């Protein structure tokens, strides 16, 4: 696809700059979670790169995900290749409960209740707790 055959990294970077493309690494990424209606793809310590082309930013995540059923949703019948989820079958994932407890300084029961009210979204649960009247 590139005329003239393979190029070295410096030539490739110069060509990308001429085309208006830039890349940047995101340092110290601990975790990336991709949530669908029924599953979570959790990448622990992935390599993340942001590529900007004509003002559009694209994130590239490189790593091996842990695929698990999302709490509160039924897994599809064709999930034979997915590993078993380490979390209990009902309720939010334990790491989400712990995160809400730590960040909002609340009891386990309050953290679980907030996660249930926000459909399992830890950030929303923390915000809900921190912004409630009191």
C-alpha positions as CSV (number, residue, x, y, z in Angstrom):
1,X,0.0,0.0,0.0
2,X,2.9,2.3,0.7
3,X,4.9,3.1,-2.5
4,X,8.6,2.2,-2.3
5,X,8.3,-0.7,0.1
6,X,8.8,-0.7,3.9
7,X,10.2,2.4,5.6
8,X,11.9,3.0,8.8
9,X,10.1,4.4,11.9
10,X,11.4,8.0,11.4
11,X,10.2,8.1,7.7
12,X,6.9,6.7,8.8
13,X,6.4,9.4,11.4
14,X,7.4,12.1,8.9
15,X,4.8,10.8,6.4
16,X,2.1,10.6,9.1
17,X,2.8,14.2,10.1
18,X,2.5,15.3,6.5
19,X,-0.9,13.6,6.3
20,X,-2.0,15.4,9.4
21,X,-1.8,12.2,11.6
22,X,-0.4,12.3,15.1
23,X,0.0,9.5,17.7
24,X,0.5,9.7,21.5
25,X,0.9,7.0,24.1
26,X,-1.2,7.2,27.2
27,X,1.2,6.4,30.1
28,X,0.4,4.5,33.3
29,X,-2.9,3.0,32.2
30,X,-4.2,0.6,34.8
31,X,-7.4,-0.6,33.3
32,X,-9.7,-0.2,30.3
33,X,-13.3,-1.5,30.5
34,X,-15.5,-1.9,27.4
35,X,-19.1,-2.5,28.4
36,X,-21.8,-3.9,26.1
37,X,-25.4,-4.7,27.1
38,X,-24.4,-8.2,28.3
39,X,-20.6,-8.3,28.7
40,X,-17.6,-6.4,30.1
41,X,-14.2,-6.6,28.4
42,X,-11.7,-5.7,31.1
43,X,-8.1,-4.9,29.9
44,X,-5.7,-4.9,32.9
45,X,-2.5,-2.8,32.3
46,X,-3.1,-2.3,28.5
47,X,-1.0,-0.3,26.1
48,X,-3.2,2.7,25.0
49,X,-2.4,4.9,22.0
50,X,-4.4,7.9,20.7
51,X,-4.2,8.5,17.0
52,X,-5.5,11.8,15.7
53,X,-6.4,12.1,12.0
54,X,-8.0,15.3,10.7
55,X,-9.2,16.2,14.2
56,X,-10.8,12.8,14.9
57,X,-9.2,11.0,17.9
58,X,-9.1,7.1,17.8
59,X,-8.1,5.1,20.8
60,X,-6.2,1.9,20.3
61,X,-6.1,-0.6,23.2
62,X,-3.6,-3.4,23.1
63,X,-3.9,-6.3,25.6
64,X,-5.7,-9.4,26.5
65,X,-9.2,-8.8,28.0
66,X,-11.0,-10.7,30.7
67,X,-14.5,-11.1,29.2
68,X,-17.2,-11.5,31.8
69,X,-21.0,-11.3,31.9
70,X,-22.2,-7.9,33.0
71,X,-24.0,-7.9,36.3
72,X,-27.8,-7.6,36.0
73,X,-27.9,-8.9,32.5
74,X,-28.4,-12.4,31.2
75,X,-25.5,-13.8,29.2
76,X,-26.3,-15.0,25.7
77,X,-26.7,-18.7,25.2
78,X,-23.7,-18.9,22.8
79,X,-21.1,-18.0,25.4
80,X,-19.2,-21.2,25.4
81,X,-15.8,-19.5,24.8
82,X,-16.2,-16.9,27.6
83,X,-14.5,-17.6,30.9
84,X,-16.6,-17.9,34.0
85,X,-17.1,-14.6,35.9
86,X,-15.4,-14.5,39.2
87,X,-18.1,-12.3,40.7
88,X,-21.3,-13.5,42.4
89,X,-24.2,-14.1,40.0
90,X,-26.3,-11.3,41.4
91,X,-25.4,-7.7,42.3
92,X,-22.6,-5.4,41.1
93,X,-19.0,-6.7,40.6
94,X,-17.0,-6.7,43.9
95,X,-14.3,-4.3,42.5
96,X,-17.0,-1.7,41.6
97,X,-18.5,-2.0,45.1
98,X,-15.1,-1.5,46.7
99,X,-14.3,1.4,44.4
100,X,-17.6,3.2,45.4
101,X,-17.0,2.5,49.1
102,X,-13.4,3.9,48.9
103,X,-14.1,6.9,46.8
104,X,-17.4,8.0,48.4
105,X,-16.5,6.8,52.0
106,X,-19.7,4.9,52.5
107,X,-20.8,1.5,53.7
108,X,-21.1,-1.5,51.5
109,X,-24.9,-1.4,51.6
110,X,-24.9,2.3,50.4
111,X,-22.4,1.5,47.7
112,X,-24.4,-1.5,46.4
113,X,-27.7,0.6,46.5
114,X,-26.1,3.4,44.5
115,X,-24.7,1.0,42.0
116,X,-28.1,-0.7,41.5
117,X,-29.7,2.8,41.1
118,X,-27.2,3.7,38.4
119,X,-27.3,0.4,36.5
120,X,-23.8,-0.6,37.7
121,X,-22.0,2.6,36.7
122,X,-19.4,3.2,39.4
123,X,-18.6,6.8,38.4
124,X,-22.3,7.7,38.4
125,X,-22.8,6.0,41.7
126,X,-20.0,7.9,43.3
127,X,-21.3,11.2,41.9
128,X,-24.8,10.3,43.1
129,X,-23.6,9.7,46.7
130,X,-21.3,12.8,46.8
131,X,-24.0,15.2,45.4
132,X,-26.9,14.0,47.5
133,X,-28.3,16.5,50.0
134,X,-26.8,16.3,53.5
